[in-house]
Amino acid sequence: MPYVRQTSHIDRVRDLIAGRIVNPGADTARLASSYRRSLDDYRLDPASTTGPRILTGAELRAIQQSEENFLRSTGQCLPRLHAMVREAGYCVILANARGVTIDYAVDADQRKDFKKAGLYPGSCWSEEEEGTCGIASVLLDHEAITVHKTDHFRAAFTGLTCSAAPIFSPHGDLIGVLDASALTSPDARDSQRLVRQLVRQGATLIEDGFFLKSYGHCCILLAHRNRHFVEVQPEMLLAIDEHGDIVAANRCARDVIGGLDTLPRPVGDVLEVRAERLFDARMGHNLLSLRLAGGSTWLHARVRAPLRQAGVRATREAPVAPDALAYTAPEQAERTRIAHAMNAAKWRPLQAAAMLGISRATLYRRLKQLHIVPPHRQ
């Protein structure tokens, strides 16, 4: 395992804590704080040259099973990121919120070398055990970082460079860390800027994948500030339940759209659009242009229908059709809403359409699609 001379590394650790490093980097304060904890709180030895703790196969499988939804949400993100950095000698690893490596992507002919360095499924990278390293720093600070060579606390890892970024749940909880690590790299820390940015982008993709999987029972509004990118790479995700309330938003949406700090909120409080229009749009692939409530900013979006159904018992006004089991929860809610309006309007379509805020043509289409029929035809 590559490492520098222990005595010189110990001196560097002490110099960084004391502020004696010439031309300190942007992350020096984070590194110094981590060094202090590693020395004072965890009593770790910076001269140690042993690798990280590796879980047994049974322990790793148990953790992977508990992280199944998270792992499935990663899709092809790990191999795609690895394809971008493999020529430079990197592996890509995914750690959970406790710093345990639960997945990785690496070239087969380099697998043994990375395993010797501890970059392998089941390796444990908490600060309490390994001191300052990429994954541990992200777990504590919730911010992306590059821990480059001698930035590592333990001498065992001073040949490595690690760029890591956090992955959050839809509610803002840290659920994992994405990391790209190399056994050898240029000495200059600036050489890692591009890799760090690629890792951050990969972490965002995994985060959004987890969001979509977590809210498969909701309508998803996929939006972008540029209409040309809505279909290929939406940046904002909003989950809308059957009541027309926004129940979750991804990080970009929370940064761009005001009023998403407290959820759920009616979609009309956030966007100048009725929930019924979104529910209607989900049946097609039409692009929507939506203005933020109380502002002049426009978003371009499409709506993804729910992928999972939540059983909702039909009402007397909207009897169960032969294929009612195929209805999603929002569709069941819409059937009830339309049936109530039709009953209140005594089944006069023009009045019912006005009550619902939709056109008569749209009402006729939705009556047909949702199998809503007048009582005298039942």
Phi, psi and chi 1 to 4 in degrees:
 res  aa     phi    psi   chi1   chi2   chi3   chi4
   1 MET       -  129.8 -176.9  174.7  -66.2      -
   2 PRO   -71.0  139.3   26.0  -33.1      -      -
   3 TYR  -161.7  161.9   59.6   90.0      -      -
   4 VAL   -92.8  171.7  -61.0      -      -      -
   5 ARG   -60.2  131.1 -170.1  164.1   57.3   90.9
   6 GLN   -59.4  -42.2  -69.1   98.8  -41.4      -
   7 THR   -64.9  -41.1   53.6      -      -      -
   8 SER   -68.9  -32.4   60.9      -      -      -
   9 HIS   -70.1  -40.6 -178.5   60.3      -      -
  10 ILE   -61.3  -41.4  -67.1  173.2      -      -
  11 ASP   -62.0  -40.1  -69.6  -20.1      -      -
  12 ARG   -65.7  -41.6 -174.7 -176.1 -177.9  -77.2
  13 VAL   -58.6  -46.1  168.2      -      -      -
  14 ARG   -66.1  -39.1  -69.4  171.1  175.9  166.6
  15 ASP   -65.6  -39.1  -72.0  -16.6      -      -
  16 LEU   -66.4  -40.8 -174.1   66.4      -      -
  17 ILE   -63.5  -37.7  -67.4  175.4      -      -
  18 ALA   -83.0   -4.4      -      -      -      -
  19 GLY    77.3   27.2      -      -      -      -
  20 ARG   -99.7   10.6  -66.8 -168.1  -67.5  -95.6
  21 ILE   -81.7  131.2  -64.5  -66.4      -      -
  22 VAL   -78.9  137.4  179.0      -      -      -
  23 ASN    51.4   61.1  -62.8  -37.1      -      -
  24 PRO   -64.8  150.2   25.7  -34.7      -      -
  25 GLY   -82.5  178.5      -      -      -      -
  26 ALA   -65.6  -27.9      -      -      -      -
  27 ASP   -98.8   15.2  -65.0  -44.1      -      -
  28 THR   -59.2  -40.8  -61.7      -      -      -
  29 ALA   -63.8  -40.5      -      -      -      -
  30 ARG   -65.0  -41.5  -68.6  174.7   66.4 -177.1
  31 LEU   -65.8  -44.8  -65.0  174.3      -      -
  32 ALA   -62.3  -42.2      -      -      -      -
  33 SER   -62.1  -40.9  178.1      -      -      -
  34 SER   -67.6  -39.3  178.6      -      -      -
  35 TYR   -58.4  -44.4  -74.8  175.3      -      -
  36 ARG   -61.5  -45.1  -68.4 -170.1 -169.1   95.0
  37 ARG   -63.0  -41.5  -70.7 -168.6  -62.2  -89.8
  38 SER   -62.3  -39.0  -59.9      -      -      -
  39 LEU   -79.4  -52.0  -78.7  172.3      -      -
  40 ASP   -83.6  -42.0  -59.3  -23.4      -      -
  41 ASP   -87.3  -41.5  -62.4  -16.6      -      -
  42 TYR  -102.1   -9.7  -50.6  131.1      -      -
  43 ARG    56.2   41.9  -56.0  -66.8 -178.8 -179.7
  44 LEU   -86.0  154.7  -61.6  178.6      -      -
  45 ASP  -100.5  114.3 -179.5    7.1      -      -
  46 PRO   -65.8  -17.4   22.3  -31.9      -      -
  47 ALA   -85.0   -4.0      -      -      -      -
  48 SER   -62.7  137.6  172.4      -      -      -
  49 THR  -117.6   15.1   57.6      -      -      -
  50 THR   -86.9  154.3   59.2      -      -      -
  51 GLY   -78.6  179.9      -      -      -      -
  52 PRO   -73.8  163.5   30.5  -37.4      -      -
  53 ARG   -68.9  135.2  177.7  170.7   65.7   92.8
  54 ILE  -114.7  127.0  -54.0  -67.4      -      -
  55 LEU   -69.1  157.1  -59.5 -179.6      -      -
  56 THR   -71.1  165.1   65.5      -      -      -
  57 GLY   -58.9  -40.9      -      -      -      -
  58 ALA   -66.7  -41.0      -      -      -      -
  59 GLU   -64.1  -42.1  -69.3  172.0  -29.5      -
  60 LEU   -65.5  -43.5  175.4   60.4      -      -
  61 ARG   -61.6  -38.7  -75.7 -169.6  -64.5  -87.6
  62 ALA   -63.2  -41.9      -      -      -      -
  63 ILE   -68.6  -41.2  -69.2  177.3      -      -
  64 GLN   -62.6  -38.0  -72.2  173.5  -32.5      -
  65 GLN   -64.5  -39.5  -71.8  175.0    0.5      -
  66 SER   -70.6  -20.5   67.7      -      -      -
  67 GLU  -105.0   22.5  -57.4  -78.0    1.9      -
  68 GLU   -58.1  -46.1 -176.6  177.0    2.4      -
  69 ASN   -62.8  -39.6  -72.9  -23.2      -      -
  70 PHE   -64.2  -46.1  179.5   34.0      -      -
  71 LEU   -63.2  -40.6  -75.6  167.8      -      -
  72 ARG   -66.5  -26.3  -72.9 -175.4  177.1 -179.8
  73 SER   -74.4  -16.0  -58.5      -      -      -
  74 THR   -73.5  -22.3   63.1      -      -      -
  75 GLY    54.3 -127.9      -      -      -      -
  76 GLN  -101.9   18.2  -66.9  -63.0  -52.4      -
  77 CYS   -62.7  -43.2  -72.5      -      -      -
  78 LEU   -64.8  -52.7  -94.7   67.0      -      -
  79 PRO   -63.5  -32.4   15.5  -27.7      -      -
  80 ARG   -68.7  -42.6  -74.2  177.9 -178.2  173.6
  81 LEU   -64.5  -40.9  175.2   58.2      -      -
  82 HIS   -62.6  -37.0 -179.1 -115.5      -      -
  83 ALA   -61.8  -28.6      -      -      -      -
  84 MET   -77.5  -29.0  -62.4  178.7 -170.1      -
  85 VAL  -117.2   -2.2  -62.5      -      -      -
  86 ARG   -63.5  -35.2   61.9 -176.0  -64.1  -85.8
  87 GLU   -64.1  -22.9  -65.6  -64.4  -27.8      -
  88 ALA   -91.4    5.7      -      -      -      -
  89 GLY    85.9   30.0      -      -      -      -
  90 TYR  -100.7  152.4  -73.0   81.4      -      -
  91 CYS  -113.4  161.3   76.3      -      -      -
  92 VAL  -121.2  129.4  175.1      -      -      -
  93 ILE  -128.0  150.6   62.9  178.6      -      -
  94 LEU  -118.6  124.3  178.9   71.4      -      -
  95 ALA  -113.8  152.1      -      -      -      -
  96 ASN   -86.1 -172.8   67.8    2.1      -      -
  97 ALA   -71.5   -4.6      -      -      -      -
  98 ARG  -107.1    5.0  -64.6 -170.6  -61.0  -85.1
  99 GLY    85.9   13.3      -      -      -      -
 100 VAL   -90.1  128.2  176.8      -      -      -
 101 THR   -70.3  117.6  -56.6      -      -      -
 102 ILE  -110.2  -10.5   55.5  176.8      -      -
 103 ASP  -160.9  158.0 -162.8    6.1      -      -
 104 TYR  -159.6  164.2   81.5  145.8      -      -
 105 ALA  -132.5  126.9      -      -      -      -
 106 VAL  -154.5  150.4   62.7      -      -      -
 107 ASP   -66.0  139.8  -81.5  -13.9      -      -
 108 ALA   -59.5  -38.1      -      -      -      -
 109 ASP   -75.6   -8.4   59.3  -10.9      -      -
 110 GLN  -108.7    0.7  -66.1 -176.7  -52.0      -
 111 ARG   -59.0  -42.7 -169.9  168.2  -63.8  159.7
 112 LYS   -64.5  -41.2  -70.2 -176.4  178.7  179.0
 113 ASP   -64.6  -42.7  -67.1  -27.5      -      -
 114 PHE   -68.0  -34.7  -80.9  106.9      -      -
 115 LYS   -64.5  -39.7 -174.9  175.7 -177.6  179.7
 116 LYS   -61.8  -31.3  -70.9  178.5 -178.3  177.7
 117 ALA   -83.6   -3.0      -      -      -      -
 118 GLY    90.6    4.8      -      -      -      -
 119 LEU   -91.7   85.1  -59.6  171.3      -      -
 120 TYR  -161.4  147.8 -168.7   75.7      -      -
 121 PRO   -54.8  134.6  -28.4   37.1      -      -
 122 GLY    97.2   -8.7      -      -      -      -
 123 SER   -74.3  145.4   55.0      -      -      -
 124 CYS  -112.2  123.2  -58.7      -      -      -
 125 TRP  -122.1   35.2  -65.2   99.1      -      -
 126 SER   -74.2  153.2   68.3      -      -      -
 127 GLU   -63.7  -33.7 -172.7 -178.2   71.7      -
 128 GLU   -60.2  -32.3 -176.6  177.3   -5.3      -
 129 GLU   -97.7  -39.8  -69.4 -170.2   81.0      -
 130 GLU  -114.3   -2.2  -57.2  -55.3  -31.1      -
 131 GLY    74.1 -152.4      -      -      -      -
 132 THR   -71.4  121.5  -51.3      -      -      -
 133 CYS  -157.5  171.4   60.2      -      -      -
 134 GLY   -58.8  -53.1      -      -      -      -
 135 ILE   -63.7  -45.1  -67.9  175.7      -      -
 136 ALA   -61.1  -40.8      -      -      -      -
 137 SER   -64.1  -40.4  -64.8      -      -      -
 138 VAL   -67.9  -39.4  171.4      -      -      -
 139 LEU   -58.9  -34.7  -69.3  176.2      -      -
 140 LEU   -88.2  -41.7  -72.9  164.0      -      -
 141 ASP   -98.9  -13.9  -59.5  -27.4      -      -
 142 HIS    59.3   31.1  -65.0 -171.2      -      -
 143 GLU  -135.6  148.9  -65.5 -178.8    7.6      -
 144 ALA   -64.2  152.6      -      -      -      -
 145 ILE  -158.7  154.0 -166.8  171.3      -      -
 146 THR  -114.5  119.2  -66.3      -      -      -
 147 VAL  -104.3  106.5  178.5      -      -      -
 148 HIS  -107.8  114.9 -172.1   56.7      -      -
 149 LYS    50.2 -109.7  -67.0 -167.2  169.4 -176.1
 150 THR   -70.9   -0.2   53.3      -      -      -
 151 ASP   -66.2  -26.2  -69.8  -16.9      -      -
 152 HIS   -64.2  145.7  -70.8   85.7      -      -
 153 PHE   -72.3  -42.9  177.8   79.9      -      -
 154 ARG   -91.2  139.7  -69.4  179.7   53.7 -169.8
 155 ALA   -60.5  -26.1      -      -      -      -
 156 ALA   -59.3  -26.6      -      -      -      -
 157 PHE  -111.7   10.7  -50.8  128.5      -      -
 158 THR   -75.4   -1.6   50.8      -      -      -
 159 GLY   -94.6  -10.9      -      -      -      -
 160 LEU   -89.2  155.4  -54.0  178.7      -      -
 161 THR  -126.0  132.9 -175.8      -      -      -
 162 CYS  -132.7  122.5  -54.4      -      -      -
 163 SER  -112.5  122.9  -67.6      -      -      -
 164 ALA  -132.3  151.4      -      -      -      -
 165 ALA  -142.0  148.6      -      -      -      -
 166 PRO   -79.5  154.6   30.4  -34.8      -      -
 167 ILE  -125.2  124.8  -57.6  169.2      -      -
 168 PHE  -111.8  154.1  -64.5   98.6      -      -
 169 SER   -77.9  168.7   76.2      -      -      -
 170 PRO   -58.9  -19.7  -27.3   36.5      -      -
 171 HIS   -98.2    7.3  -59.3  -68.8      -      -
 172 GLY    89.9    6.0      -      -      -      -
 173 ASP   -84.5  139.3  -59.9  -42.6      -      -
 174 LEU   -70.6  125.5 -174.7   74.0      -      -
 175 ILE  -116.8  -10.7   56.6  175.1      -      -
 176 GLY  -179.9  178.6      -      -      -      -
 177 VAL  -138.3  133.7  178.8      -      -      -
 178 LEU  -102.7  136.1 -176.1   65.4      -      -
 179 ASP  -141.1  139.1  175.3  -82.0      -      -
 180 ALA  -118.0  123.2      -      -      -      -
 181 SER  -127.7  145.3  -65.6      -      -      -
 182 ALA  -126.8  148.0      -      -      -      -
 183 LEU   -77.8  -33.2  -58.8  179.1      -      -
 184 THR  -135.9  146.8   59.2      -      -      -
 185 SER  -165.6  167.1   62.1      -      -      -
 186 PRO   -59.8  153.8  -23.9   34.3      -      -
 187 ASP   -70.1  -29.6  -71.6  -24.1      -      -
 188 ALA   -69.3  129.2      -      -      -      -
 189 ARG   -66.0  -28.6  -63.7 -176.9   83.8 -106.0
 190 ASP   -62.9  -19.3  -72.6  -11.6      -      -
 191 SER   -66.5  -12.3   65.8      -      -      -
 192 GLN  -100.7    4.1  -56.9  -54.9  -54.7      -
 193 ARG   -61.1  -45.5  -74.8 -176.4  177.3  179.0
 194 LEU   -65.6  -43.6  177.8   58.3      -      -
 195 VAL   -61.8  -42.2  173.4      -      -      -
 196 ARG   -60.1  -41.3  178.4  169.4  169.8  171.9
 197 GLN   -67.4  -38.8 -177.6   60.1   28.3      -
 198 LEU   -64.1  -38.6  -69.5  173.4      -      -
 199 VAL   -65.7  -42.1  171.0      -      -      -
 200 ARG   -61.2  -42.9  -67.4  179.6   65.5  178.0
 201 GLN   -64.4  -41.0  -68.0  175.3   -5.8      -
 202 GLY   -63.5  -39.6      -      -      -      -
 203 ALA   -63.6  -38.3      -      -      -      -
 204 THR   -64.9  -39.7  -61.7      -      -      -
 205 LEU   -63.4  -42.9  -72.0  176.5      -      -
 206 ILE   -64.5  -41.8  -65.9  174.7      -      -
 207 GLU   -57.8  -46.2 -157.5  170.1  -79.7      -
 208 ASP   -69.1  -34.3  -72.5  -13.2      -      -
 209 GLY   -63.3  -40.3      -      -      -      -
 210 PHE   -66.0  -37.4 -172.7   78.0      -      -
 211 PHE   -60.9  -49.9 -177.9  101.3      -      -
 212 LEU   -63.0  -37.4  -67.7  172.4      -      -
 213 LYS   -71.3  -36.6 -169.0  170.1 -174.7   64.0
 214 SER   -70.1  -29.3  -60.4      -      -      -
 215 TYR  -117.9   39.0  -73.7   92.4      -      -
 216 GLY   -64.9  -17.1      -      -      -      -
 217 HIS   -86.8   -2.1   60.4  -72.4      -      -
 218 CYS  -110.9  161.5  -68.4      -      -      -
 219 CYS   -70.3  138.6  -77.0      -      -      -
 220 ILE  -115.6  122.8  -56.8  -65.6      -      -
 221 LEU   -91.0  116.2 -170.2   72.1      -      -
 222 LEU  -104.4  114.3  -56.6  101.7      -      -
 223 ALA  -128.6  159.1      -      -      -      -
 224 HIS  -150.7  152.1 -158.5  -72.7      -      -
 225 ARG   -75.7  -18.3  -76.3  162.7  -73.8 -169.8
 226 ASN  -111.1  120.5 -173.2  -40.2      -      -
 227 ARG   -60.0  -25.4   64.7  179.8  -64.4  121.6
 228 HIS   -75.9  -11.2  -58.5  -65.3      -      -
 229 PHE  -108.4    0.8  -70.4   92.8      -      -
 230 VAL   -60.8  -44.5  173.7      -      -      -
 231 GLU   -75.5  -37.1  -63.8  -68.7  -22.4      -
 232 VAL   -89.2  -35.6  -66.2      -      -      -
 233 GLN  -157.6   75.7 -167.2  171.0   -9.2      -
 234 PRO   -61.5  141.9   23.2  -33.2      -      -
 235 GLU   -99.6  -24.3   57.6 -179.1   -5.3      -
 236 MET  -117.0  136.4  -74.3  167.2  -87.9      -
 237 LEU  -126.3  129.2  -56.1  176.3      -      -
 238 LEU  -125.5  129.7  -61.4  175.6      -      -
 239 ALA   -98.0  126.0      -      -      -      -
 240 ILE  -120.7  124.0  -56.7  169.7      -      -
 241 ASP   -84.1 -177.9   68.4    8.7      -      -
 242 GLU   -67.1  -14.5   66.9  -89.2   22.4      -
 243 HIS   -90.5   -1.6  -55.0  -64.1      -      -
 244 GLY    83.6   19.9      -      -      -      -
 245 ASP  -102.1  139.3  -68.0  -25.2      -      -
 246 ILE   -76.3  119.6  -61.4  173.5      -      -
 247 VAL  -107.5  -13.7  -66.1      -      -      -
 248 ALA  -161.1  154.1      -      -      -      -
 249 ALA  -147.1  143.9      -      -      -      -
 250 ASN   -78.2  176.2   71.8  -16.4      -      -
 251 ARG   -61.3  -42.8  -94.2 -161.6  -67.7  170.1
 252 CYS   -63.3  -41.7 -178.0      -      -      -
 253 ALA   -61.6  -41.5      -      -      -      -
 254 ARG   -67.0  -30.3  -67.7 -165.2  -62.3  -90.5
 255 ASP   -75.1  -34.9  -69.5  -19.3      -      -
 256 VAL   -92.0  -39.0  172.9      -      -      -
 257 ILE  -102.1  124.5  -55.7  173.7      -      -
 258 GLY   -76.1  157.7      -      -      -      -
 259 GLY    86.6   11.6      -      -      -      -
 260 LEU  -103.2    8.3  -63.4  178.4      -      -
 261 ASP   -70.5  -31.7  -66.2  -25.3      -      -
 262 THR  -118.5  113.0  -56.7      -      -      -
 263 LEU  -124.2  152.6  -63.8  176.1      -      -
 264 PRO   -79.8  157.7   27.9  -35.3      -      -
 265 ARG  -141.1  143.8  -69.8 -165.8   65.1 -178.2
 266 PRO   -57.6  138.7  -24.1   34.3      -      -
 267 VAL   -60.4  -30.4   67.7      -      -      -
 268 GLY   -67.5  -19.5      -      -      -      -
 269 ASP   -76.3  -19.0  -70.1   -5.1      -      -
 270 VAL  -108.9  -39.8  177.9      -      -      -
 271 LEU  -123.9  147.4  -59.7  168.9      -      -
 272 GLU   -81.7   71.1  -67.4 -176.0   -2.5      -
 273 VAL  -156.9  146.3   63.9      -      -      -
 274 ARG   -83.5  144.2  -66.8  172.4   61.2   90.5
 275 ALA   -59.6  -33.2      -      -      -      -
 276 GLU   -61.0  -34.4  -72.0   79.8    7.1      -
 277 ARG   -66.4  -38.0 -174.9 -173.1  175.2 -162.8
 278 LEU   -68.0  -42.9  -60.2 -178.8      -      -
 279 PHE   -62.4  -36.3  -68.9  148.3      -      -
 280 ASP   -70.3  -38.4 -175.1   55.7      -      -
 281 ALA   -69.8  -22.9      -      -      -      -
 282 ARG   -65.6  -20.6   71.4  165.3 -178.0  -96.0
 283 MET   -74.8  -17.5  -58.8  -55.9  -63.8      -
 284 GLY  -118.4 -163.6      -      -      -      -
 285 HIS  -123.5   23.3  -59.4  -75.4      -      -
 286 ASN   -72.2  145.2   48.1  -44.0      -      -
 287 LEU   -86.5  132.8 -170.7   66.7      -      -
 288 LEU  -105.5  143.9  -57.9  174.3      -      -
 289 SER  -112.4  119.2  -68.3      -      -      -
 290 LEU  -124.6  137.5  -52.1  171.9      -      -
 291 ARG  -101.6  140.0 -172.7  163.7   60.3 -178.6
 292 LEU   -66.4  141.1  -61.3 -173.9      -      -
 293 ALA   -60.9  130.9      -      -      -      -
 294 GLY    71.5   16.2      -      -      -      -
 295 GLY  -142.2 -172.7      -      -      -      -
 296 SER  -113.9    4.0   58.7      -      -      -
 297 THR   -79.8  134.9  -58.5      -      -      -
 298 TRP  -112.6  143.2  -73.1   82.2      -      -
 299 LEU  -118.7  152.9  -58.4  178.9      -      -
 300 HIS  -116.3  133.5  -53.5  -78.6      -      -
 301 ALA  -150.3  163.2      -      -      -      -
 302 ARG  -133.0  164.5   62.9 -176.9  176.0   88.1
 303 VAL  -115.8  130.0 -179.7      -      -      -
 304 ARG  -100.2  128.0 -168.0 -166.5   75.7  174.7
 305 ALA   -67.9  155.6      -      -      -      -
 306 PRO   -57.5  142.0  -24.3   34.4      -      -
 307 LEU   -95.7  -18.6  -57.9 -179.6      -      -
 308 ARG  -124.0  147.3  -60.2 -164.1  -54.3  -91.2
 309 GLN  -101.8  150.0   64.1 -177.7   40.7      -
 310 ALA  -120.2  120.3      -      -      -      -
 311 GLY   -59.5  122.8      -      -      -      -
 312 VAL  -126.1  125.7  177.3      -      -      -
 313 ARG   -71.1  132.9 -171.7  171.6  -61.5  175.4
 314 ALA   -71.5  154.0      -      -      -      -
 315 THR   -92.3  171.7   65.7      -      -      -
 316 ARG   -64.9  -35.0  -67.3  179.9   59.6 -174.9
 317 GLU   -72.8  -23.1  -66.8   83.3    2.1      -
 318 ALA  -124.7   79.0      -      -      -      -
 319 PRO   -63.7  156.3   24.3  -34.6      -      -
 320 VAL   -70.4  127.4  177.4      -      -      -
 321 ALA   -85.0  166.6      -      -      -      -
 322 PRO   -55.5  -33.9  -26.0   34.2      -      -
 323 ASP  -105.0   29.5   57.6  -13.5      -      -
 324 ALA   -63.4  -24.6      -      -      -      -
 325 LEU   -64.1  -17.9  -68.3  178.7      -      -
 326 ALA   -83.1   -8.8      -      -      -      -
 327 TYR   -72.5  140.1  -66.2  141.7      -      -
 328 THR   -83.5  169.4   62.7      -      -      -
 329 ALA   -58.9  -44.6      -      -      -      -
 330 PRO   -62.4  -35.8  -26.1   36.3      -      -
 331 GLU   -66.8  -40.2  -74.1  171.4  -19.9      -
 332 GLN   -61.8  -41.9  -69.6  -79.3   20.9      -
 333 ALA   -64.8  -38.3      -      -      -      -
 334 GLU   -68.6  -38.4 -172.3  176.4    9.6      -
 335 ARG   -57.9  -45.1  -68.3 -175.9   81.4 -119.5
 336 THR   -63.6  -43.5  -57.9      -      -      -
 337 ARG   -64.0  -44.3 -175.8  165.7   50.1 -111.1
 338 ILE   -67.8  -40.8  -67.9  175.9      -      -
 339 ALA   -62.9  -40.5      -      -      -      -
 340 HIS   -61.7  -44.3  -78.6  -42.6      -      -
 341 ALA   -64.3  -41.0      -      -      -      -
 342 MET   -64.8  -40.8  -68.7  -63.8  -72.1      -
 343 ASN   -63.9  -43.0  -78.1  -34.4      -      -
 344 ALA   -64.7  -33.0      -      -      -      -
 345 ALA   -90.3    9.1      -      -      -      -
 346 LYS    54.7   38.3  -62.7 -177.7  179.5  179.9
 347 TRP    63.2   32.9  -70.7   86.3      -      -
 348 ARG  -100.0  109.3  -71.0  175.4  -69.4 -168.9
 349 PRO   -57.0  -39.9  -23.8   34.4      -      -
 350 LEU   -61.9  -46.2 -174.0   60.3      -      -
 351 GLN   -67.4  -41.1  -71.2   86.2  -21.7      -
 352 ALA   -64.2  -40.2      -      -      -      -
 353 ALA   -62.1  -39.7      -      -      -      -
 354 ALA   -64.9  -40.3      -      -      -      -
 355 MET   -63.6  -35.4  -66.9  170.6   62.1      -
 356 LEU   -85.2  -14.1  -67.8  166.6      -      -
 357 GLY    76.2   28.2      -      -      -      -
 358 ILE  -128.7  167.5   59.0  178.4      -      -
 359 SER   -76.4  161.3   67.9      -      -      -
 360 ARG   -64.7  -37.5 -174.7  164.8   53.9  176.0
 361 ALA   -62.1  -41.6      -      -      -      -
 362 THR   -65.0  -39.4  -63.3      -      -      -
 363 LEU   -62.2  -46.0  175.6   59.9      -      -
 364 TYR   -58.8  -41.2  -78.8  137.1      -      -
 365 ARG   -64.9  -41.4 -174.6  169.5   65.9 -107.7
 366 ARG   -71.7  -34.0  -60.4  -54.5  -72.9  147.2
 367 LEU   -60.6  -41.4  -71.8  171.1      -      -
 368 LYS   -70.0  -45.2 -178.1  178.2  179.0  179.7
 369 GLN   -65.8  -34.5  -68.6  168.1  -18.3      -
 370 LEU   -98.1    7.1  -63.4  172.8      -      -
 371 HIS    56.6   45.5  -59.2  -78.2      -      -
 372 ILE   -97.6  120.3  -58.8  174.0      -      -
 373 VAL  -124.5  151.1  -63.5      -      -      -
 374 PRO   -63.8  153.8  -19.9   31.7      -      -
 375 PRO   -56.2  -35.0  -24.3   34.2      -      -
 376 HIS   -74.8   -8.3   65.8  -85.4      -      -
 377 ARG  -104.7   -0.7  -67.9 -175.2 -178.5  177.7
 378 GLN   -78.3      -  -64.0  176.6    8.6      -
